[in-house]
Amino acid sequence: MTTGTADVLLENTLLTVESLSSAGSQRCVIARVTEFLGQFGFSAFGLTRLSRLPGAEPDVLLDAWPEGWSDRYREAGLYRHDPVVQHSLSARDVFAWDEVPRDYLDDPKAAAIPREAAEFEILEGMCVPLPSALGVGSLWLASAGFERVPGLKRAVRLLAHHVLQTVEALPPTPAGVRVLTVRESDVLAWIAGGKTTRDVATILNISEHTVGEHLKNIRRKLGTSNNTHSTVRALQLGLLRL
């Protein structure tokens, strides 16, 4: 982190906010936010909204989590027990995860979440509550360890509100279509650029089998039948920009 003063931090935040005005897809938003947050040691983030309707599951507006974490979190229904989620529903301002009241840890399943997250190098982070008429949104920032510089909470609060506005202004994703993870977007972008699965495996330093699994997940999420169909569909939905 090279930011030396709160004034420089604010200036960098405003530059990132300004850059979001030209982000035409979720992929662009993720790239610009990732670059900004990386200065402080944050390695992952997500933007969600939880409807005020009883029993509703959170809508994932942006997914920049480590490979596999989102699926595990969703399939295990961890959001129902996550103390950070519970606190975000009533919190009025930005908070670090270690500032969550201990009362939320009475749930045995809540105490297990940090152990599972640690497998993905998610050890600490921050949350920005974003209440609205549509429900309680949140920007989640995660890391193996982040730098708590003066003015950081103010900076991420400002960023979060503009990220939400930018995402809401993008072409809507039809109901039932889930957003792609960062790695899925990377794989599809290279495939759309004419690379083979072997090429993509080499470029991303993963196995061909893993590339194939990503492509299969993409088809499942988008309801497509092949890679060309996936590319066209992702472009139409604003999930991919070539």
N, C-alpha and C positions, 0 to 999 in steps of 0.2 A: 504494500500500500504506500503510495508516494504522496498522497494528499497531506499537505502540511498544516493547513489551517481550515477553519470552518468555512471561510469565504471561498476558498478553492473548492472545497467539497460541494458547496451550494452551486458554484458555477458549473462544475462537472455534472451535477444532477440536472441542472437546467438544460445543459447541452444534450443530455440523454433524452430528457423529456421532449425537447424540440425535435430530435431525430425520430421520435415515435410518430410524428405527424406524417411522415412519408413511408411508414411501415405498412405495406399492403397485404400482409399475411401474418398468420400466427408465427410462422417460422422466422420472419423478420423481427417481430416483437421479441421472441425468445432470444434471438442472437444479440440484439442490442441490450436487453436487460441482463443477459448473461455476462456480457463484456463489462458492464458497469459494476455488477455485484462482485465480479471476480477480484476487483481491487481490494476488497475487504476480506477475502477468503471464502465467500459463499460459493458453493459448487453446484447448487441445485435450487430450484424454486417451483412453486405451483400457484395458480390462481384458481380459486374455487368460489362457488356461491351455494349456500344452503338455503333452500326455500323455507318459508315460515310455516309451511304445511306440516302437520304432525307426521312423523315417520318418513319424511322425504330424504332421499339420498343426495349428497352434494353434487352439483354439476361441476365438472372439470372444465374450466375455460382455457387454461394453459397448463401443459404438462412438461416440465423440464426436470423431472426427477431421475435418479439413477435407474439404469436398466433393471426392470423386474420389480422395483419397489411399488409402483402404482398398482400393479396387478395384485400383489400380495396384500397391500393395504385395503384395496377395494373388496377383494374376494373374502377376506377375513372380517370385513365390516369393522375395521379398527377405528373408523371415524366415530363410531358410537361410544367408544371408550377413551379416545384420545383426550388427555387433559388439556392440551393446547386448543383443540377444537372447542371443548366445553368452556374454557375461559374466554375464547374469542367471541362467544355469543353474548357476553355481557361486558367485555372490556371496552373502554372508550378510546384507547390510544394504543400505539405500538408497544409491544412488550417482547422481551427475550423469553425464550422457553423456560429458562431457569427462574423466571419471575412468576411463573404460574403458582398460585396458592397450593400448598401441600394437600389441602382437603380433596382436590381432584384425584389424588393418587390412591384414595381408599379403594377404588375399583381394582381388583387383582389383575384384570386384563390391561388396565392402564399402566401398571408398573412393568408389564412385560413388553410394552411397545418400544421403549428405548433400547432394549436388548436386540429386538428384531431390526430396528433401524440401524443399529451399530454395524450390522453385517453389510450395510450399503454405505458405510462411512458417514452416516447421518448421526451426528453426536450433539450438535447444538444449533440454535437458529433463532429467528425472530418471526413475529407474526404481526401483520397490519390488518386490523378489522376494518371492513368496508361496508357498513350497513347501508341498505337502500330499500326502496319500496318493494323490490323484487326478492329480497331476502338478505341474509348476512353473508357478504363476500369476505374473502381473506386472501392476502398475499402471504405465502409461506416462504421463508428463506432458510436454507439449510446448509450446514457445513460440517467439516471435521473440526473446525475451530475458526472463528472469525475475529477480526480486529475491531474492538469496540472504541472507535475513534469518536471524539466529540462531534456532535451534530449528526451522527449516523441515523438516529431514530427520525429526526426531522427530514433527512434526505430520503429515507425509504418510504416515509409517509407520503411525501410529495410524489415520489416515483409511482407508488402503488395506485394512487388516484388517477394518474394519467395513463398508466398501463390498463386499468379497468376501462377507462373511457375509450382508449384506442381499440381494445378488443371488442367492446360493444359496438363500435362503429364499423367493424369488419363485416363482410357479407355473412349472414347467419348460417350456422351449421345446422342442417336439417335434424329434426328429432330422431334419435336412434343412432346417429353417427358420432362415434367417439373420436376425440382429437388424437393425433399421432404423437408419440414420444419423440424427443430430439433424435434419438438413434434411428427410429423408424423413418423420420423425415430425411435424415442423412442418407440412409440406404436407398430410399425411393428417388431422391434427387440424383444420386449417381447412376441408378438404373435408367432414369429418364434421360440422362445425359449420354446414354449409349454404352455404359460399362456393363460387363458381364458379372455374374455373381462371384466369380473368381477374382475379377478386378476389384470389386467392392470389398471382398474379404481382405485383400492385400492392403487396400487404401485405409480401411478402418481397423486393420490389425485384429480381425476376428475370423472365425472359421466360416467356410462356405455353408455349413449346416446352420450356423447362427444367422447368416444372411437370409437363407431360405426361410427360417422361422420368422424373421422380421417381415418378410414379404407375405408370408401366410397370415400373420397378424394384421397386416395392412389390409389385405383382401377381406378379412373378416370384419374389420372395423368399418370399411368403406362399402361393403356389400358388392365387391367387384369380382371378376372371374380370372383376370390375368394382370400382368404388370402394366401393359399398355392402358388397360381399362382403369387400373389404380392411379396411374399418372394423370390421366384425363380427369378423373373424378376428383383427385386431390387439388388439381389446378382450379377446377370449377368451384370448389368449396373454399378456396383461399388457404388451403393447408400446405401448399407447395408453390414456390415461386422460382422459376428457372432464369 
